[in-house]
Amino acid sequence: MNPLAIAGRPAHPSRPIHAALAVFRSLSDRAAAWRKRQRERAELLALDDAALKDLGISRAQAHFEHGRPFWRD
């Protein structure tokens, strides 16, 4: 028998908790994506001109990308 059911509590978590966890996961995932995007843009700017040329972008394009807000894809 489920110990929660014995204590007079529902045996399964309520739906609002699941919804709150889903929102938290969504926000956490979004924040992680923003941190990753910010880090990648900084790494792009740190590349030398030869590496940027290999990627097919100019130094000006790297500066433009680095200057974009982290929340913009």
C-alpha positions in Angstrom: 0.0 0.0 0.0 1.2 3.5 -0.8 2.4 5.3 2.4 0.9 8.6 1.1 -2.6 7.0 0.8 -2.3 5.7 4.4 -1.5 9.2 5.7 -4.7 10.5 4.2 -3.0 12.2 1.2 -3.8 11.4 -2.4 -1.7 8.5 -3.8 -0.8 10.6 -6.9 0.5 14.1 -7.0 -2.1 16.7 -8.0 -2.2 18.1 -11.5 -1.2 21.7 -10.4 2.1 20.3 -9.2 2.6 18.7 -12.6 1.8 21.9 -14.3 4.1 23.9 -12.1 6.9 21.4 -12.7 6.3 21.6 -16.5 6.5 25.4 -16.3 9.7 25.3 -14.3 11.2 22.8 -16.7 10.3 25.0 -19.6 11.8 28.1 -18.0 14.9 26.2 -17.0 15.3 24.8 -20.6 14.9 28.3 -22.0 17.4 29.8 -19.6 19.9 27.1 -20.5 19.4 27.8 -24.2 20.0 31.5 -23.6 23.2 30.8 -21.7 24.4 28.5 -24.5 23.5 31.1 -27.2 25.4 33.8 -25.2 28.4 31.5 -24.8 28.5 30.5 -28.5 28.3 34.1 -29.6 31.2 35.0 -27.3 33.2 32.1 -28.7 32.4 33.2 -32.2 33.8 36.7 -31.5 36.9 35.1 -30.0 37.8 33.2 -33.2 40.6 34.5 -35.4 40.0 35.9 -38.9 41.1 32.6 -40.5 38.6 30.6 -38.5 35.8 33.1 -39.3 36.8 32.8 -43.0 36.5 29.0 -42.8 33.0 29.5 -41.4 32.2 31.9 -44.2 31.5 35.0 -42.1 33.3 38.3 -41.7 34.6 39.9 -38.5 31.8 42.5 -38.9 29.2 39.7 -39.0 30.7 38.1 -35.9 30.4 41.5 -34.1 26.9 41.9 -35.2 26.0 38.4 -34.0 27.7 39.0 -30.7 25.7 42.2 -30.2 22.3 40.5 -30.6 20.3 40.0 -27.5 20.7 36.6 -26.0 17.0 35.9 -26.2 16.9 36.3 -30.0 17.6 33.3 -32.1 
